[in-house]
Amino acid sequence: MTTPPDRAPRQGVRELMRQVGPGIVVAATGVGAGDLIAAAKAGATWGLPLLWAAVLGAILKYVLAEGIARWQLATNTTLLEGWSRFLGRPLRILFLLYLLVWTIVVAAALMSACGLVAHALFPQLPLEAWAIVHAMLALAFVWYGGYQGFETIMKVVIGVMFVAILGSALWNRPDPFAVLQGLVPQIPSGSLLLVLGVIGGVGGTLTLLSYNYWMLEKGWNHPRWRTVVRFDLGVGYLLTGIFGAAVILLAGQVLHPAGIPIEGNRGVLNMAALLGNQFGRWGEIVFLVGFWGAVASSLLGVWQSVPYLFFNFLAPRSIDSGDSLEISRHHWHYRGYLLFMTFPPMLLLGLGRPVWLIVAYAALGALFMPFLAATLLYLNNRRSIMGELRNGPWANVGLILCIVLFGVLGVIQIVDKVLR
């Protein structure tokens, strides 16, 4: 990967819109099957009163992603390199462990989700076969394709999923007053865990770090790109918030009145079947295509971006080096990890997910979000490094809120998985 020469960002809303890309990609990559299920379960269980949780989740993920981007604009290094310098070797080892476990579990889950939806649309092939087909197509696309083609196809798939899901929600003619009421923060008795799940699920976790590498692909490598980066992320997480709210809205309209709960990926198929009962086969197909767009874009985004993290982990730069990060998608570090995330997770499709792996994933994953927020609070307030790009009051408030909310959710997840 070669960073383009420094150039001045183009100004004006029209010019900013033309430059939007990585923000949409990182937001779409973060919207996976688990996020959709959490949002659908919230709507199916409580109806529309939890719409606000999807919006708040998108706002908090914007705060985190903007902090990650601002660190890079100020230091010309990725946040992973900042961790390496300021937090030391033990953190590097722990992060590598988390990355390996996360890769296996998430890759298998994304394959399975893509296979489930594709099988529902085209039952001629079994679920496992469709899962493998999706993984192999993603491998081939990333192996032979470049960033610009990746960004373009992600935008297309995201457009399909956005139109399909939001269209399905609006097709049911929701009550505007009930929607507005749902955007007012409220926590019905017994809904706290679901609220935290929606807030934590919307917009991704580890994939937030990928924004650093997509910035480099675009040549956004100087503080003068701050406005472009903020606008780019703002568009991406605006779409994320609307999308998450649309899933809650749809489940609240279709499943909640019927008293049908959602559990796991197959619960989403229940929602598709009910839409088919109401609007015919096309209503079911439109929703399934939207769900497929969400999980397929997440799978492709993970396949393209996570090998960057492994490459960067093996070769971090110093903040004082002044060198530009050169990551080649043809290097064996990148391609080797791409193969690792494609083939070993396929074994879990037939064997199920081992208990020890799920416990490790839950424990490490639960700690990641509050850790990310805490390090951004620590590193991005260092005047000697960040200069004029250091955290402002609102950024600090947002990060503290992230630490509290994601910390509580993390403790609940660890207790649930370890003691179950």
TIRODO-339503 format. One line per 3 residues: number of its first residue (from 1); for each residue x, y, z of C-alpha. Coordinates in Angstrom, 3 decimals, padded with zeros to 6 digits. Example, Ala and Ser with C-alpha at 12.3 -4.5 7.8 and 13.67 -1.06 7.14 Angstrom:
1> 012.300 -004.500 007.800  013.670 -001.060 007.140 $
END
This chain:
1> 000.000 000.000 000.000  001.425 003.349 -001.009  000.135 006.518 000.585 $
4> -000.556 009.211 -002.024  001.461 012.439 -001.761  000.229 015.065 000.684 $
7> -002.488 017.212 -000.796  -004.943 019.742 000.530  -008.452 018.398 001.236 $
10> -011.224 019.764 -000.925  -013.718 021.973 000.904  -017.497 022.371 000.713 $
13> -020.304 019.900 001.427  -020.404 018.630 -002.143  -016.661 017.991 -002.154 $
16> -016.832 016.357 001.271  -019.579 014.024 000.060  -017.398 012.964 -002.859 $
19> -014.644 011.944 -000.451  -016.865 009.880 001.868  -015.823 006.230 001.876 $
22> -013.840 004.724 004.771  -016.418 005.908 007.314  -019.183 004.040 005.507 $
25> -016.916 001.013 005.165  -015.947 000.869 008.860  -019.555 001.383 009.931 $
28> -020.842 -001.340 007.596  -018.068 -003.733 008.598  -019.108 -003.289 012.217 $
31> -022.773 -004.152 011.522  -022.784 -007.936 011.660  -025.256 -010.670 012.464 $
34> -024.851 -010.231 016.230  -025.714 -006.531 016.038  -028.797 -007.227 013.937 $
37> -029.952 -009.958 016.299  -029.478 -007.731 019.367  -031.480 -004.938 017.719 $
40> -034.166 -007.338 016.487  -034.439 -008.948 019.922  -034.851 -005.513 021.512 $
43> -037.674 -004.666 019.122  -039.331 -008.082 019.414  -039.244 -007.988 023.223 $
46> -040.028 -004.352 023.970  -041.348 -002.813 020.767  -040.279 000.745 019.907 $
49> -039.220 002.198 023.317  -035.593 001.105 022.740  -035.056 002.924 019.410 $
52> -032.869 005.464 021.192  -030.355 002.766 022.202  -029.337 002.190 018.552 $
55> -028.828 005.924 018.086  -026.751 006.238 021.262  -024.681 003.202 020.250 $
58> -023.856 004.811 016.903  -022.882 008.082 018.623  -020.535 006.318 021.054 $
61> -018.889 004.320 018.264  -018.396 007.599 016.392  -016.628 009.013 019.458 $
64> -014.278 006.014 019.526  -013.605 005.961 015.779  -012.996 009.719 015.687 $
67> -010.491 009.372 018.538  -008.682 006.576 016.687  -008.515 008.702 013.530 $
70> -007.394 011.831 015.377  -004.511 009.927 016.966  -003.282 008.967 013.515 $
73> -003.651 012.480 012.088  -001.619 013.894 014.979  001.122 011.235 015.188 $
76> 001.244 009.631 011.720  001.008 006.253 013.467  -001.845 003.838 014.024 $
79> -003.392 003.406 017.463  -001.969 -000.121 017.541  001.503 001.441 017.274 $
82> 000.600 003.899 020.038  -000.329 000.994 022.291  002.954 -000.715 021.427 $
85> 004.990 002.306 022.500  003.139 003.467 025.596  001.627 000.258 027.002 $
88> 004.469 -002.190 026.398  005.056 -005.817 025.508  002.478 -007.487 027.831 $
91> -000.263 -005.548 026.081  001.071 -006.634 022.689  000.943 -010.286 023.704 $
94> -002.578 -009.953 025.108  -003.747 -008.150 021.972  -002.328 -010.889 019.730 $
97> -004.179 -013.509 021.780  -007.396 -011.542 021.468  -006.870 -011.038 017.729 $
100> -006.384 -014.768 017.107  -009.405 -015.835 019.173  -011.562 -013.017 017.758 $
103> -010.623 -014.011 014.215  -011.624 -017.653 014.635  -014.942 -016.970 016.374 $
106> -016.064 -013.974 014.312  -015.004 -015.472 010.981  -016.970 -018.647 011.698 $
109> -020.002 -016.645 012.846  -019.965 -014.452 009.729  -019.624 -017.453 007.424 $
112> -022.530 -019.167 009.191  -024.745 -016.067 009.037  -024.070 -015.556 005.321 $
115> -024.744 -019.245 004.689  -028.000 -019.121 006.652  -029.431 -016.219 004.638 $
118> -028.195 -017.514 001.284  -029.732 -020.923 002.045  -033.045 -019.249 002.879 $
121> -032.978 -017.501 -000.509  -031.543 -020.408 -002.498  -032.117 -023.701 -000.630 $
124> -030.535 -025.767 -003.407  -027.220 -025.615 -001.504  -026.911 -026.484 002.221 $
127> -026.029 -023.806 004.747  -022.442 -025.010 005.203  -021.785 -024.941 001.463 $
130> -023.069 -021.379 001.161  -020.907 -020.393 004.133  -017.797 -021.748 002.437 $
133> -018.744 -020.103 -000.862  -018.952 -016.692 000.834  -015.597 -017.157 002.560 $
136> -013.885 -018.226 -000.664  -015.371 -015.343 -002.652  -014.177 -012.877 -000.003 $
139> -010.723 -014.470 -000.070  -010.490 -014.173 -003.859  -011.778 -010.595 -003.898 $
142> -009.311 -009.400 -001.267  -006.424 -011.448 -002.694  -006.711 -010.010 -006.197 $
145> -008.539 -006.719 -005.668  -007.433 -003.247 -004.618  -008.824 -000.820 -002.072 $
148> -010.847 001.305 -004.489  -012.731 -001.685 -005.841  -013.317 -002.878 -002.279 $
151> -014.725 000.505 -001.221  -016.986 000.638 -004.270  -018.495 -002.803 -003.752 $
154> -018.962 -002.107 -000.047  -020.913 001.045 -000.863  -023.137 -000.911 -003.257 $
157> -023.844 -003.700 -000.758  -024.426 -001.177 002.019  -026.885 000.693 -000.187 $
160> -028.778 -002.532 -000.836  -028.973 -003.452 002.845  -029.946 000.067 003.892 $
163> -032.731 000.414 001.326  -034.034 -003.103 001.957  -034.170 -002.930 005.769 $
166> -035.333 000.677 006.050  -037.768 000.078 003.201  -039.181 -002.979 004.975 $
169> -039.631 -000.954 008.177  -041.370 001.925 006.365  -043.464 -000.522 004.345 $
172> -045.280 -001.349 007.575  -046.307 002.320 007.962  -045.076 002.914 011.526 $
175> -046.809 005.413 013.764  -044.627 008.588 013.628  -045.586 009.566 017.177 $
178> -044.544 006.141 018.528  -041.247 006.433 016.656  -040.540 009.846 018.189 $
181> -041.399 008.492 021.642  -038.974 005.619 021.074  -036.143 008.096 020.477 $
184> -036.575 009.505 023.993  -034.271 007.579 026.390  -036.223 005.191 028.601 $
187> -035.369 001.852 030.186  -038.433 -000.348 030.755  -038.196 -002.621 033.774 $
190> -036.082 -005.657 032.942  -034.666 -004.241 029.705  -031.261 -003.008 030.933 $
193> -029.258 -005.934 029.540  -030.884 -005.608 026.121  -030.287 -001.851 026.130 $
196> -026.595 -002.359 026.853  -026.434 -005.080 024.211  -027.855 -002.792 021.540 $
199> -025.575 000.093 022.530  -022.521 -002.163 022.580  -023.373 -004.093 019.431 $
202> -024.084 -001.273 016.993  -021.059 -000.278 014.901  -018.417 -002.915 015.631 $
205> -015.608 -003.542 018.113  -012.151 -004.607 016.933  -012.898 -003.443 013.384 $
208> -012.903 000.165 014.608  -009.093 -000.054 014.473  -009.303 -000.763 010.745 $
211> -010.198 002.851 010.065  -006.511 003.752 010.506  -005.548 001.643 007.498 $
214> -008.388 002.823 005.282  -007.350 006.412 006.070  -003.891 005.558 004.805 $
217> -005.356 004.069 001.651  -007.047 007.434 001.003  -003.938 009.478 001.848 $
220> -005.525 011.147 004.883  -002.233 011.506 006.720  -002.107 015.076 008.059 $
223> -004.064 017.146 010.631  -005.569 019.196 007.808  -007.731 016.175 006.945 $
226> -009.540 016.396 010.284  -012.714 017.936 008.811  -012.854 015.325 006.059 $
229> -012.382 012.493 008.562  -015.079 013.797 010.893  -017.533 014.257 008.029 $
232> -016.710 010.815 006.659  -017.272 009.132 010.027  -020.357 011.239 010.659 $
235> -022.012 009.966 007.484  -021.027 006.380 008.261  -022.374 006.358 011.803 $
238> -025.483 008.321 010.861  -026.343 005.462 008.513  -025.449 002.970 011.256 $
241> -027.795 004.626 013.748  -030.647 004.762 011.242  -030.055 001.151 010.235 $
244> -030.020 -000.110 013.824  -033.168 001.848 014.637  -034.832 000.470 011.483 $
247> -034.176 -003.124 012.627  -035.697 -002.384 016.049  -038.624 -000.648 014.349 $
250> -039.246 -003.579 012.020  -039.058 -006.172 014.798  -041.260 -003.981 016.979 $
253> -043.901 -003.895 014.249  -043.733 -007.498 013.096  -042.613 -009.686 016.019 $
256> -043.625 -007.750 019.135  -047.386 -007.683 018.419  -047.290 -011.427 017.686 $
259> -045.321 -012.161 020.865  -042.597 -013.969 018.891  -039.154 -013.785 020.556 $
262> -035.840 -013.746 018.702  -033.069 -016.147 019.639  -030.006 -016.530 017.417 $
265> -029.701 -016.180 013.656  -032.746 -018.308 012.957  -034.917 -015.884 014.868 $
268> -034.284 -013.410 012.058  -035.755 -015.939 009.632  -038.956 -015.880 011.704 $
271> -039.195 -012.161 011.046  -038.677 -012.753 007.322  -041.398 -015.414 007.306 $
274> -043.867 -013.074 009.027  -043.095 -010.366 006.479  -043.813 -012.973 003.820 $
277> -047.174 -013.689 005.431  -048.040 -009.979 005.448  -046.677 -008.862 002.090 $
280> -046.096 -012.056 000.119  -042.873 -013.733 -000.935  -041.388 -010.439 -002.147 $
283> -041.693 -008.927 001.313  -039.716 -011.856 002.704  -037.113 -011.661 -000.068 $
286> -036.539 -007.914 000.356  -035.838 -008.348 004.069  -033.567 -011.354 003.524 $
289> -031.590 -009.460 000.882  -031.129 -006.596 003.352  -029.979 -008.990 006.084 $
292> -027.624 -010.674 003.617  -026.191 -007.268 002.660  -025.451 -006.540 006.325 $
295> -023.648 -009.806 007.059  -021.919 -010.057 003.645  -020.525 -006.523 003.878 $
298> -019.318 -007.287 007.392  -017.628 -010.489 006.213  -015.907 -008.758 003.291 $
301> -014.817 -005.843 005.488  -013.354 -008.178 008.112  -011.504 -010.234 005.486 $
304> -009.984 -007.082 003.962  -009.089 -005.213 007.133  -008.100 -007.622 009.906 $
307> -004.917 -008.830 008.111  -003.766 -005.182 008.281  -003.823 -005.468 012.067 $
310> -001.702 -008.597 012.062  000.788 -007.048 009.621  001.013 -003.862 011.672 $
313> 001.387 -005.885 014.874  004.489 -007.588 013.473  006.069 -004.335 012.246 $
316> 005.063 -001.343 014.415  006.771 002.012 013.783  007.993 004.582 016.250 $
319> 006.131 007.877 016.575  009.450 009.654 016.075  010.469 007.730 012.952 $
322> 008.616 009.974 010.514  008.142 006.990 008.169  004.884 006.335 006.383 $
325> 003.270 002.976 007.047  003.725 000.741 004.015  001.467 -002.296 004.138 $
328> 001.377 -004.462 001.048  -001.586 -006.759 000.554  000.830 -008.990 -001.362 $
331> 003.141 -009.489 001.647  003.052 -012.942 003.196  002.108 -011.472 006.613 $
334> -001.090 -010.059 005.138  -001.892 -012.977 002.859  -000.923 -015.559 005.443 $
337> -003.360 -014.123 007.946  -006.006 -013.869 005.240  -005.662 -017.615 004.688 $
340> -005.732 -018.228 008.441  -009.029 -016.398 008.839  -010.564 -018.220 005.869 $
343> -009.814 -021.915 006.419  -009.456 -022.831 010.149  -012.828 -021.214 011.053 $
346> -014.517 -023.526 008.522  -013.860 -026.386 010.939  -016.263 -024.773 013.418 $
349> -019.123 -024.905 010.909  -019.479 -028.638 011.401  -018.006 -029.093 014.868 $
352> -019.751 -026.259 016.700  -017.879 -023.670 018.728  -015.769 -025.139 021.564 $
355> -016.772 -023.900 025.007  -013.238 -022.783 025.906  -013.021 -020.697 022.757 $
358> -016.331 -018.961 023.443  -015.359 -018.245 027.076  -012.010 -016.785 025.967 $
361> -013.703 -014.720 023.267  -016.328 -013.402 025.670  -013.792 -012.522 028.358 $
364> -011.316 -010.800 026.038  -014.001 -009.175 023.906  -015.836 -007.793 026.911 $
367> -012.674 -006.011 028.022  -011.777 -004.598 024.610  -014.255 -001.717 024.329 $
370> -013.648 -000.169 027.786  -009.907 -000.690 027.214  -010.101 001.101 023.854 $
373> -011.997 004.023 025.391  -009.592 004.230 028.351  -006.503 004.309 026.147 $
376> -008.008 007.032 023.949  -008.753 009.012 027.100  -005.139 008.581 028.208 $
379> -003.241 008.956 024.931  -005.349 011.595 023.206  -005.077 014.001 026.141 $
382> -001.269 014.145 025.912  -000.602 017.711 024.779  003.037 016.947 023.914 $
385> 001.949 014.382 021.332  -001.499 015.466 020.152  -001.014 019.242 020.143 $
388> -004.122 020.995 018.863  -005.754 017.618 018.108  -005.911 016.541 021.759 $
391> -009.284 015.655 023.241  -011.810 018.385 023.832  -014.330 018.349 026.712 $
394> -017.045 016.596 024.691  -014.657 013.899 023.497  -013.618 013.214 027.097 $
397> -017.240 013.052 028.257  -018.047 010.613 025.440  -015.064 008.401 026.256 $
400> -015.912 008.315 029.963  -019.466 007.293 029.060  -018.020 004.543 026.837 $
403> -015.873 003.258 029.695  -018.842 003.116 032.076  -021.405 001.572 029.716 $
406> -019.073 -000.879 027.977  -017.435 -001.724 031.311  -020.780 -002.692 032.839 $
409> -021.709 -004.688 029.726  -018.320 -006.402 029.822  -018.708 -007.520 033.418 $
412> -022.186 -008.880 032.651  -020.869 -010.798 029.620  -017.975 -012.326 031.549 $
415> -020.213 -013.432 034.431  -022.780 -014.842 031.994  -020.248 -016.890 029.990 $
418> -017.985 -018.055 032.818  -020.714 -019.015 035.302  -023.200 -020.459 032.795 $
END
